[in-house]
């Protein structure tokens, strides 16, 4: 029944109703005037700018919770051995490790739900999937010490999933990770590194992983689970918004890794990363390292700056290892950890750069640059 509802939604999305929003009303608050001894805090150059919704930017695609979010617990997961009886090695999954636990979420299953409220050994985690944009992003849902839970609002923002939290009914953009309208605007959720990869590759890298079960969530065998967006992924259609201006610098459904550094944004085409395998780049104030992992067919992104200096990396003669040119330290590329040399034991900060269709990234970030383009 849920598949029929989603299939119907796909037919209706092209004629989405545009919702005109009134300007956001808020209570005026007293702002203390600066004095000669009052120094305003220096803004973090890596913090994204605050967004405000303009009239007509939200589009109504479905009723609230028509696409039901999952509230996961241990009973919904299988270990790698049992999971391999249910899911084939080629199944596309969202994979992440938190608190030493590894989990995988099949995209075909998440296309029916889009949001998973989960827990990693006591730490709340929010896993999201926007089928229209092909964007998988995991978040830390704790705001001001309170763990929020999320549902699918039924709205789209530039064809991207708009979530809402059950505690305050605030609306959030998935690609921005930011509260756009409501009591928590403009709170920014912390993004957790995740990978979009194949089940067989992920379980080989993390044999202790768990995987979300179709049988336990849907009471349907995985082979009978239909992804209503399967045809969309291979079609020429790009989104369903009427009148969406497409950025023609790249084909609309080019997969790019989108990276933000404050107000600076850049798209890294997946094919370019597959060819170069290792990119040392500078985006605004962020020295970034992008690594294409051929075993996982996935992209890892790190901050090249350590506590003491900014490093430049090259592949070593040993597969899966890097060497920084500044100190000669050897690093594990998958973990971002120094394994020998002067910086032995230090680690790089992993960043989030989700894969996403180009049309969606460019619509939300119209000023984005493209790596490798003049």
N, C-alpha and C positions, 0 to 999 in steps of 0.2 A: 504493500500500500504506500509506504514512504517513497519507494522508487517512483511510483506513478505520480505522486505529488511533485517530486523533484523534476520529473520529465515534463510535467505541465508547466512548472515554473520556467523551465528553459524556453518554452514556446512563448511565454508571456513576457519574459525579460526584455525583449526587444521593444516592447511598448510600455516600458516602466513609467509609472506615474511620477512626475517630478514634484517634490514636496517643497513648497515655499515656506521657508522658516522666517519667523519674525526675528529681528535682531535680538541677540541674547541679552536678557535683562539680568542685572546683578546688583546687589546691594553695594552702595558706595562705602568704601572703607577709608578711614583716616590714614594718610601717609605722612610719617614724620618728616619734617623738613630737615635737610642736611645742615649740620653746623660745621664750624671750622675744624672740629675734632671728629666729625663723622665721615668716614671713608666708605663709600659704597663698595660692596664686594666685587671682585673681578670676576666677570662671567667666564665659565668654563668654555674654552674655544671648541670643545668637542660636543657640547650639549646642543641638540637640535633646537631650532627656533620654535617659538610657540605658534600654533595655528589657531585660527578662528574660522568657524564655518560661515560662509556667506549664503545669502538667500538662494535657494534652488540647488545647492551643491549635494544635498542628500537625495537619493532616489529610492523610492519604495519598490522593492522587488518581491517581498513576501510578508506575511504576518509574523509578528514576534514569535519566536520559538517554533515556527513551522518546520525549521530544520533544528532538531533537538540536540543540544549539547550533551556530551557524555560526562557523567560524574563517575570517575573510575576508582576502583579499588583493586586489591590483589586478585580478587576472584575473576576479574575480566581478562587476566593475562595468562599466557602460557610460557613455559621455558623454551629454550631454543630447540630442543629435541622435539617436544610436542608441537611447537609452533611450525616446525618444518614439515610436519604431517598435514598441516592446514594450509600453509602459504608456500608457494613455489619460490625458488631462489631469485627469480627475475622480478618479484613483486617490489614495486617502489614503496619505500618507507621513509618516514621522518624518524631520524635516529638521534638520540642524545644521551649524555651521561651527566648525572647530577648526584652529588653526595655518594659517589662511588658506584651508583646503580646505573645500569644501561637498559634502555627501553627502545622499542621500535613501534611505530604506529603506521599501519598500512594506509597508503593514500586512498586506495579504492574504498576502504571502510570510512575514512574521514570525509570523503566526498559526500557521504550521507549525513554527516554531523558537524563538520567544520571546526568544532571546538571540543577539546578534552580537558576537563578539570581533573588534575591528577596530583599524586603525592609521591615524592621520592624519599622514603625513609624519614618521614616527618617534615619534609620541605615541600610546600605547595609549588606546583608547576602548572603553567597554562600552555597547552599545545594547540596551535591553530593552523588551519589550512584553508586557503582561498582558492577554490577550483578555477574561478574565472581568471585569476592572475597567476596561477601556478606557484603560489608563494606559501612556504612553510616557515613559520616563526614560532619559537618558544619564548615564554616570558616568565619572569618572576612576578606573581600576582599580588605580592605583599605591598600595601601602600600605607604608610604611617603606622606600621606595626599591625595592620589588619589584613588578613588574607581575603582577597576578593574572589568571588566565583563569577563566571561569565556565561552568557548565552548569545545566540545569534539574533540580532535585532530585526533583521529583515530589510535593513537599509544597505545601500551601497554608497561608497564615496569614491568617485572616479573608478567605478567598477570594482572596487576593493571591499572586502568584508568589513562591515561595521559591527563591532561587538557591543554588548552592554553588560554592566556589572549588576548583579542582583541586589547588592547592598545599597546603591545610591541611584541606580538607573541612568548612570552616566553613559554616553556613547563614546566609543573608542575606535580609532582607525587601526586596522591590523598592520598595514605597512609602516605607519608612523609610530605605532605603539603609544599613541598619545590620546588623552581624553580630549574630545573635540566639542562636546556640548554636555552640560550638566554640572553637578555639584563639584566634581573632581577636576574639571578643566582648569589648567592645562597640564595636569600630572603626566609624567613620562614613565612608562613601565620599563624596567630593566630587561634587556633582551638576553636570552641565554643561548650560547652557541649550539647549533644543531646542524645536522647533515641531511640532505635529500639524497638517498642512495638506494642500492638494491639489497633486499633481505639477505641473499646469499653472501654478499660482500660484508655486510655489517655483522652477521653472526660469526663469520670467519675471524673478523677483527675482535669481536667481543662475544666469545662463546657463552658468557654468563648472562647474556641479554635476555630480557623478557619481550614478548610481543603481544599486542592487543589482539584478542580473538574475535573473529566474525561470529563464530558459533555462540560464544558467550554474550556478545553484545546484541547481535541481531537474531539469534536462534536460527541462523541460516548458514549452510556450509559455504566456505570461502569460494568454491568454484561456482556457486550459484549466485554470488553477490555481484550485482550489476552496478557499475559506475555510470551514472547518468551523464557524466561529462566526457565519456570516452570519445564520442564522436567530435565533440568540440575541440579537444586537444589536437586532433589531426585535420580539422577543417580550416578554411580561410578566415572564419569569423574571429574577430578580436574584441571581446567584451560584448556587452549588450546595451550599452547606453546609446540612446539616440543623440546624434549630434556631437559625439565625443571627437575632439580634434586629435588626430593621430600624428605623432612625430615621425616623419619619414626618414630620419637619419639612419634608422635600422628597420628591417622588416618587423612588423608588429609583434610577432610571436617569437622573436629572437630571445633566447634565454640569456639573461645577464645576472651577474652578482651585483647587487646594489649596495654601495657603501656610503655612509654619512659621516661627516666630521663637522659638527656645528651646522653652518649654513651651506657648506660645500658638499656636493653630492657627485658621485661618479658611477657610471655603469661599466662593468667589465664583461664583455661578451664571453660566453662559456667556450665557444670555439677558439677564441684568442687565448684563453687560459689553458685550454687543452694543448695548444701548440707550444706555448712558451713554458708551461709547467711551473715557472717561478717568476714572480713579479715583485720587485722592490719599487714602491711608488710613494709619492708624497701628495696627500690630499689635504689642502689647507694646513692645519696644525698637526695633522696625523701622518706619521711615517708608517705606511702599511706594507705588510708582507702577505702576498696571496700565493697559495700553493694549490696546484691541481693534483689531487691524489688519484693516480691511475688505477689503483686497486679498488678504491671505493667509488670511482667516477664522481668525485665530489670535490668541493672547494673548501679549503681552510684559510682563515684570515687571522693575522696576528698584528699587534702593535710592535713595530721594530724598536721602539724606545724602551730601554731598561732604566733602572734607577740612575745609572751613571752616564749612559750614552745612547746614541742611536746607532744601530748596527745595520750592515748591509750583508745580504746572504747570497750564497751560491751553493749549488749541489756539491756534495763531496763525492769521492769515488765509490763510497758505500751506498747502495740503494736505500732510500728512506732517511738519509742523513744530510744535514746542512752544515756549512762552515761559515762563520761570520768573518768578514775580511779585516775587521778592526782588531780582533784579538786571537783569531785562529781557533776559537772554541768550536767544538762539534756539537750539533744539536739534533735531537730526534724530531723529524719534521711533523709527525702525526701528533706528538704530545706537546711540541713547543718547549721542550726542556733541554737544557744543556747537559750533555752526558760525559764530556771530558774537555779539559783545557782550563784556561784561567777563570771562566765563568761557570764552571761545573756546578750543577745544582740549581742555577737560576732558571727562571721560566718566563716565557713571553705571555702577555695578556692576549687571550683569544677574543676576537671580535666577531660580531654577527654581520654577515653580508648575504642575505637570503637570495637564492635564485628566484627570479620573477620574470614574467613576460615583459619585454621592453615597453609595450604600449602602456602598461599599468604604471611602471616605474616613471616613465616620462610624463604621464598625466599628473602624477602627484608631485614630481620634481621636474617641472618644465625647464629649469635652468641647469639641469644635470649635464656634466661633460661625459664623454665616452673615451675610455682608455684606448689609446692607439689611434684616435682620430685627431686631425689637426684642429 
